[in-house]
Amino acid sequence: MTSFPEIVINHIQQILTRYWGYSTFRSLQQEIILSVLDGKDTLALMPTGGGKSICFQVPAMAKEGLCLVVSPLIALMKDQVEHLKAKGIPAVSIVSGMSKNEIDIALDNCIYGKEKFLYLSPERLSSDLFIARLQKMNINLIAIDEAHCISQWGYDFRPSYLKIAEVRQHLPGVPILALTASATPLVQEDIQQRLDFKNGQVFKKSFERKNLSYIVLHEEDKLQRMLNVMKKIPGTGIVYVRTRKKTRDVAEFLIRNNVRASFYHAGLSSADRAKVQDDWMKGRVRIVVSTNAFGMGIDKSNVRFVVHLDMPDSLEAYYQEAGRAGRDEQKSYAVLIYNESDLIESQRRLEMSFPEVKAIRTTYQAIANYYQLPVGSGKGVSFNFDIGEFCSTYNLPVAEVFNCLKILELQGLVVTSESADLHARLRVTASSQELYEFQVKNVKIDNFIKIILRSYEGLFDEYVMIKESEIASRAGLSIEECKSLLKQLSALKLFNYIESKDTPQITFTEERLDLKDLHIDRENLADRKKRYLIRQKAMLNYATSFEKCRSLMLVNYFGEEARNRCGVCDVCLQRNKIGVSDLEFDTISDRIRLLLLKGEFSLDELVSKVEDHHESQALKVIEWMIDNSKIKYVRGNLLEWVENSN
């Protein structure tokens, strides 16, 4: 890496302190920032809560121009934009659900205004409107969040991410920073290749979380075991389940057992989601029971435990969700509770995740009919999408439709997103002179307009988020009366008032196809299913193995070479009880395995053949191996190796 003068290092330090209030960078942050400032394409692997956003926000602030941030998560984009604006940093996001006029103005402000950050979803990258404006923007950095989505080997592949490399052709010399919390070595290589890295650098923060104790519990009565965990571990926590109904059921169980709990999922209204999050952040609620919709972008450092009552589909997903515990580096726990029904359910999910081609085609046709979209139209158009209402209309099973939509996303035909949760927006469309003349002639509404103009800045330049309740209160009106006046002003073309929107979205990323032209790539589908199965097997192996250190299993999965046991997971704690060192344990257990692979031995014979070790050590290791089903008794007092016990 280039040796940077002290003035540059001091400059980025000042930016960090001025805007974020930190006196020092966290591990690897400064190195990543300097790599970007050196113009190097950079891949940063940092675990959940590792401070990834600082790595692109600071260098973008240190340079002239605009940072382009690509992210698939609408809620995270909105959250970061609001945080930046609160610090006095101009930023804007373009998400599904915004009008063409809003997008137009936002892009113009990125060219001619003072915006420092433009957040947008990957499917927006290839639109003609964006490409035409992009070439006029002074882009200083491209930041790619959730970069594993670009890899077909990744657990969350998004075809729209493949457009990023095409965008680079319009921005020669602009460095790229790809960020992810979880990527295997294969995915890391794929990210760099697909983003067309030039002289790239890779920075990896260790996947090891020394303060996090990984625990796996095999238990039929999951709810009672979860309750026992919460009684033993003080502090706040998250419980992850797979279904929306289960979030409510588990939260109600906890409340009945005197645990302050709430539930969260993407189907709740924005007001309800915000209340749950606020209650949890401020300690009014101890536990949030949630689907995987909860946790992204939530900066709560003192989460003491994360419990999974349902098994995730991959170790990538598990590591990311479990990693929301203990960000303050204090002792914390990641607990997975499973039973035999989870193993059966995992097989059912495998089949459900890859529906028949006929079902996929039926779903596509139904969606096109639902929105009355003619063949050859609809590219880039977003619609409000309530999957329950849609399935009810066409009498289709929700789970099957959900998985069909995932396949259609992989085909690059549509993309679905969580609730847009767009606040009401307002912009003055008349000139200041036209508005003044209207106010003079319409005294009754003059005061209402003055209240709006005094309450919000920038209304003549861009769409501004408003709260109708605030305007109504200041004007002495009901909220409905306020909305009615705003609609009148909009009809008169003096203002453009856009009401709030809080529904999931579906976007057609390509023109609507005639059904005869809809070809599902069966080979690609089979390949995806094979990769899904590999990830699922790794997850199941993690859950059902009680021999290898949990932390070692995770870091090895992500390609990190680590040999020392963590000493604090359930496997290590059990091993620690026998009082044998790692070296002694490995030596004795290897010797026993080799002996039993050749034949059966009595306990006395085995102990006698474990040379150079004290008899008590050999007995402890053998007892552990029996307890953990590595070896077993057969025909009375003979021991044999258990097949597939590795």
Helices and strands as residue ranges (DSSP letters): H 6-15, I 16-20, H 29-37, E 42-45, H 52-62, E 66-70, H 74-86, E 91-94, H 100-112, E 117-120, G 122-124, H 128-134, E 139-144, G 147-150, G 159-163, H 164-168, E 176-180, H 185-194, E 201-204, E 212-218, H 222-232, E 236-240, H 244-256, E 261-264, H 270-281, E 287-290, E 303-308, H 315-322, E 332-338, H 340-352, H 357-370, E 382-384, H 387-394, H 398-410, E 414-417, E 425-428, H 432-441, H 443-455, E 464-465, H 468-475, H 479-491, E 495-498, E 505-508, G 515-517, H 522-544, H 550-557, H 570-576, H 582-598, E 601-602, H 603-609, H 615-627, E 631-634, E 638-641
